């Protein structure tokens, strides 16, 4: 049943029929190398960086650094409590 449905969908696809009947206007449009109207961008202002990038990214970097340092300090404290150096 699924194979029959798939075969009918492939055979009924209008793609090949439309591609053959594109006509001369489509062929002429493909031969044109230059655009019909050339628009020059005169006022190209530099884009401003988004506020999310300006404020959130440095904040996340700072929080990540604090988290890494805090984890290291907590690990060293627990390690110090667990073991004692005996000097003899």
C-alpha angles and dihedrals in degrees: 000000000000092000092051092050092048092049091051092050092051093047094045094050109123094210100099092042093053094045092057094050101050093119134208096297091064091049091050091050090054092052093057110100101183127057118252094238124027113210117193119206103229102169102049100167117189111257117247117234112253116257091239091061094042097050112014099048096053089044091053091048090052093048090049092051091048090049093050093047092045092051091050093049092047091050092050091049093051090046091052092051092048098053132038125201112230113205117196 
